[in-house]
Amino acid sequence: MKTSMSAQLGQQLHLTPALLQSIRLLQLDGMQLELEIRQALETNPLLELEQDIAGAQAETPVVDAAIETAAFDELPESSMWEVAGSSWRDGDDDRMAQIAADQSSDPQLRVLQSLALELDEHDLAIAAFWLEHCDDNGYLDAPLAQLTLLASARFDRSGADVEALRQRLLQGEPAGMAACDLRECLLAQLHCLPGPVAARPLAARLLHGDLQQLASHDYPAIARALDVEETDIHEAFRLILSLQPRPGEQLLPQTNAVVTPDVVAWHADGQWRVALNPSTTHRVSINPTYEKVVADTSGDAAQPMREMLQEARWLTRGLSMRYDTLLRTTRVIVERQAAFLTRGEEAMAPLTLKEVADAIGMHESTISRITSGKYVQTPRGTLELKHFFAVRLEGASISGLAVKAMVRRLIESEPAARPLADDAIAALLSRQGVNIARRTVAKYREQLDIAPARERRRQNAKPPLARMG
């Protein structure tokens, strides 16, 4: 028998605890991050809050992204905020607290917008059905078989069709939505992790097994049962613990009446500038004296402090990655949507997560995490970063949101006695280089909650008192 040796060279993404920490910090909103930092400061004596970081860096230009701490741009003077035609309220001193009404605050709509690029309106309706039957945690609120029959009857589609759309939600953002149970939810998230992940196959085996045994954390017993090394079990457990058992919580509406922006964008000297908001960018560092003491101490007695030092390093690096990614992502978004910030919704350009990800050299999932629940203060109000992503109108270089704004403008400026019919609006848009069908105009009009031309004519013909009644 002839023996031979061969070597294979490949790449795998090894999700270390530090990387898992960074990924988790990316998706936290401002309040969640503040709680996370507060808890870390209370439990880890090696950490301290840098109180004066904002004042020390207020006039420091943003430097290369390779450094660990992203600096601030010079923050704007109040005169720099004014943009002609904006919805900015004159005389409002607390401009950081202003938030514009935004459709993307609807949790179901945010999910459906992410699917709009690949699904038609009929499939989107079925996806909406699944979301309507999810509880606050993101799980189905009734047995799968029962909901499948109901959806099939309601939409006149096969069970396989409606299940395929549920799978789209399971594999979407956030992954795990519309799952039947915890096992299916976590397996879906595991499948959606980007790139090759070394611990993924073993983590999947653990989730397919006895979840009660998994909850016991008896690593030696599990390792023997699966015939694997105990260190591999630890790594698979860390991967599972990094998943989100309640994906629906990421979609719950904000309970705060006031939203504090994470980033500030303003126009000055002929260009748009972006800076992190110092009031929400908490900087944490490691006490150098304590760090030296721990580094110089040997023996088993110092092991707990060494573990705390490692956790402190993971947190500071993870925060640095979050701030750097947030700043770079917002810069690209503001650059691509500068026309919208200057002229309004009719100038909203088509923009996807992939385009932003490619611009800064990161994965789409990273951009999705860093833009969820993060807000930017602009001269047009405080907007969620998700608001700036707009679906491209089929066969055109303009976004559907911009066309919808055009439809609204045409109707608002129409003669009261001669309201514009949908086909007339389509013809006017065609003259502006936007070719859409009459039914598309009707769809946008209905989304804007505007009545058809005949109904508008009837309402305009009523005496003022009758209209008020």
N, C-alpha and C positions, 0 to 999 in steps of 0.2 A: 504494500500500500504506500502510495506516495503522499507525503505530507507537504503542505505549503503554508506560508504565512503571508498575510496581506494586511495592509494598514489603510484605514479609512479616515479621511480628514473631513470634519463637519463642524457646524456651529450649532450650539444650543444656548437658549436663554436660561441662565441659572438664576432663579428668583431667590436671591439671598434675603435674609431678614431686612437688611437695609433697603433693598429695592422694593420689597413689599411695603415697608413703611412709607417710602416715597410715593408709591402708587396710591396708597390709602389717603395720604395727606392731599394729593391732587384733587380728590373728589369731594373733600369736605367744604361746606360753605363757610362763610365768615364766622357765624356763631359757633358752629361745630368746631372750627379750628381754635377759636378762643378757649372753648371748654377743654379741648385736647391739651393746649399749652398750659392752661391753668392746672390741670391735673398732673401734668409732667413736672411742673415746678414744685407742686406740693409733695410729690413722691420721690423726686430725685434731687438730693441736696447738691449735686454737682452742677446743676443748671441754674442760670440766673437770667433775668430779663434785662435786655439792654434798653434802658428807659430813654436815653438821649440819642438814639440812633438817627431819628428823623432830623433833629436839629444839626447833628454833626454832618449829615450828608445832604442837606437841603440844596446846596449849590454844587453838588458833585455830579458831573455828567455821567450818563450810563456808559459802563465799560463793557469789555468783551464778556460774552456769555459764559466763558469757561471758568470765571471766578466763582467762588461759592456764594458770595453775597451780592445780590443784584442791587445796585445803587439807585437812587432816585434822580429823576430829572428835576430841574428847577420848577417848583410848583407855580401855577399861573397867578398873575395879578387879577383882581376882579374885572378889570376892563377887558381882559383877554377873552372873557366868556361869551361876549355878545356876538351872535350870528344873525344876520338879517333873516327875518321870516321864521325864526325859531320859536318854540313854545316856552322859552325861558320866561319866568315871571319876574318883572322888574320889581325891585324893592324887597325881594326875598333874601334876607341875609343868610338863612340856613340852606344854601343851595345844595350842600352835600346830602341833605335829607330828602331832596325831591326825587320822585320816581314816576316815570311816565307809565300810563296804562299800556299794557302790552299783551297781545294774544298769547305769547309764549309762556305767560304765567299759568295758563291752563295746563295741568299736567298731562291729560290725555292728548291735547292738541300737540304738545311738544313731541310726544312719541309718534303721533301720526305724521307730523311734519318730517320726521326723520325717515319715514317709509314712503313719503310722497314721490320720491324720485323713481321708485321701482314699482309702485302699485297704482292701479287705476282706481277710480272713485268707488267702484263696486267692491273691490278687495279692501279698500280703506274702510268701507262701511262695516265689513266683517271684522276687520281688526279692531274697530271701535266697539263692536259688540263684545269681543273678548275683554277689552279693557273695562267696559261697563260692569262686567261680571268678575272683576278682581276686587279683593278687599284692600284695606290700606297697606297691608304688607306685600301685596302684589300677587297673592295666590288666588286661584279660582274659588268663588264663593259657593259653588255647587259641584256635584259630581261631573266629571268630564263627559261621560256618555250622555247625561241629561242635557248639558249645554250644547253638545255637538248636534243632537237631534233638534233642539230648539233653533240653532243657527241654520241648519240645513233647511228647515221648514220656512223660516223667515226670509231667507235670501235665495231660496230655490237653488241651492248648490249642494253638491255631494258632500258626504262626511269627510272624504279625503281632502276636498278643497278647503273646507273650513279648518280642518286640522293643520293643513299646510300653512295657513295664515297664522294660526296659533304658534306654530314653530318659528315663524318669522319674528314674532314678538319675543319668544324665548331666546332667540339668538340675537336680538336687537340691542338697543341701548335704552334703559339699563337691561343687561342680560338677566334672564330668569323670570321676567314678567309673564304672567298667565300660566305659571307652573301649577301642577296638581298638588305637589307636596315639596318638602324641603329637599329631598333627594334629587328630584328633577330640576329644581331651581339651581342647586349648586353644580350639578353636572353640566347644565347649560352654560353657566358662567365659566366653568373649567374649560369647556370646549371653545369659548370665545376668547380666551387669553391669547394675545398676539404672539406669533412666532413659535418655534419649538421650545417647549418647557420641559426640562428634564424630569421633574417630579409629577408631571401630569398623568402618565399612565398609572402609576401607583396610587395617586390620589383618587383616580376614577375607580380603581379596584376597591379602595376603602369605602367610597360612597355607594358602590354597588353591593357592598356587604352589609353586615349587621350594624345599623346605626347606634344601637344601644352599646355594642362593644366599642364603637368609635367614641361614644360619650364617656366611657370609663377611663380613657387615656392610659390603658394598660399596654404601653408600648412593647414590652418584651413578649407578652402573649400574642399580640397582633402580629408582631414580626415572625414568631414561630408559626402561627397559623398560615401566613402568606409565604413563608419560606424566603424571607428577605432580611437584609441587615436592619438592625434597630435604628441606625443613623438615617437610613433611607425613609423609615417610617416617620421619624421626626421631621424630615424635610417635607414629606407629603402632608403631614399635619399642619405645618406652617403655611403651606400653600392653601389648604382648605380654610384655615382660619382667616386668611386674607380675603376670602369671598364675602359677599353680602347676603346674609340669610333672609333679609327683608328688603328686596329691591324696590318695592313700592314706596318705601319711606323717602327714597330719593326724588319722588315725584309729588310728594305732598306739598300743597301751597304753603308759602311762608305765612306764619301767624303774626309776624311783626307788621305794624302799620307803617313803619319807616324802614327803609332799606338803606344801609350804609354801603357806598360803593367800594369795591376792592381796588379799582383803578380809576384814574382821572385822565381825561383826554381833552385837550384844548388847542385852539388855533392861535399861533403867534409867529410873527416874522415870516409870513407867507407859507408856513408849514404846520402840519399837525404834530403835536407832541403828546407823549404818553408817560405817565408816572404812576407808581404804586401809591395808594393812599396810606400815608404814614400811620393814621389812626387805626387801621386794620392790619397793618403789616408788622406783626409782633416779632421782634428779633430775639432769639434765645442763644446764649453762648455758654460755654463750659468755663467754670471758675478755674483760672490757670493754676492757682495755688493748690486747690484740691486735686486737680488733674496730675500735677507733679508728684504729690504725696502718693496717690494711687499707683502711678507708674513706678515709683521707687520702692513700693512695698511688695514683698514677695510672701509666698506661703498661702495655705488654704484659707486663712482667716481673712485675707484680702480679696477672695474670690467674689463675694457679693458686691463689693465696691467696683471691681473690675467689670462686672456685668452691667452695673449702673453706668459706668463710663462708656461702655460700648453702646448702650441704649441712648445715652446723651448724644453721642456722635451720630447715631442713626437719625435722631430727631433733628439736629441742627442741619445735617446734610439734606434731609428730606424737606425741611422748610425752605432751604436755599433753592432746591430744585423746583419747588412749588412757585416761589416768587419769580424766579427766572423764567420759567415756562409761561406763567401768567402774563408777565410783561412782554415777552416776545410774541406770544399769541395775540395779545391785544394790539400790539403795534401793527401786525399784518392785517388784522381785521379793520382797524381804523384807516390804514392805507388803502385797502380795497374798497372801503365804503365811505371814503372822503366826500364823494358827491352826495350821498344820502345825508351826511352830517351837515352839509352846507345847504342843500336844496330841499331835502325832505324825501318822503317815501317814493315819489315818482322817480327818484334817482337811485333807488336801491338796486345794487348790482347783484347778479346771481353769484352765490358763494357757497362752497361746500366744505365740510370738514376736511376732506382729502386735499383740497387746494391749500388750506392753511397748514395742514400737516406737512405737505411737500415743501412749502415755503420755509419752514423752520427745521426741516429734517427730522420730524417725529412721526409716530404712528397715529392714525385716526383716533384710536381709542384714547390716547393721551389727550388729544384736543377735545374730545367729547367730555372727558372727565374735568378738564380745567375750565371749560366754558359752562358747565352745569352749575347753576346756583351762584355764579359770579356776576357782578354788576360793574358797569363802567359809567362814570359820571361824564356827561357830554353837554354841550350847549343846548341839546335837544332834550335834556332830562337824563335820568338814571335808567339805563336799559340793561337787561340781561344780555350777556354776550351771545346767547343763543339767538337773540332777536336779529342779529346781523347776518345770519345764514338764510339765504333765500333760494328757492327752487327756480331753476332756469325754465322759462316758458319754452315749450317744445318748438323747435325750428326757429328760435329767435335768440338774440343776444341780450335779452332783457328778462328780468325776474317777474314771476307772477305777482309778487307783492307790489311791484311798481305799476304793473298794468291795472291792478285793482285800485290803486290810488288814482290812476288816470280816469278810470270809470267813475269813481266818486266825484272827481273834480268836474267832469263833463256834466254829470247829473246836477251837481250843486249850482252850476252856472247856466243851466238850461232855462229857456223862457217859461214862465209859470203856466201860460196858456197853451204852450206847445211842448210838452215833455218829450224827451228823446226816447224812441223805441230802441230795443236792444240791437236791432239790425242797423239803425242809424248810428248808434254808438260805435258799433263795429266798423262802420264805414269811416267815421271820423278818426278812429284809431289807425285805420289803414293809411290814411293820408299822412299820419305821423310816423309811418314805417312799422307799425305794430299790426300784424295780420293775425287776427283771431276770429274764431267762428262766433255766430250769434249766441249759440248755446253756452259758450264760454263766458260771454258778457253776462248772460242771465245767471250763470253760476256765481260769478263775482258779485253781481248785484244782490243776489239772495244772501251771500255771506256778509254783505254790508248792511243787511236788514233794510233794504230799500224796495219799495213796492214797484210793480210793473208800471209802464207809462200810462196805461189806461186808468189804473187806480190813482196814480199821482195827479192825472188830469182831473179826475172826479173830486179828489181832496182839495185841489187848488180852486175848483169852481165853487166850493162851499163858502158861505159868508164867514168872516173871522170868528164870530161867536160859535158858529156851528162846528168849526174846526177845533176850537178849544174844548168843546163838549165831547 
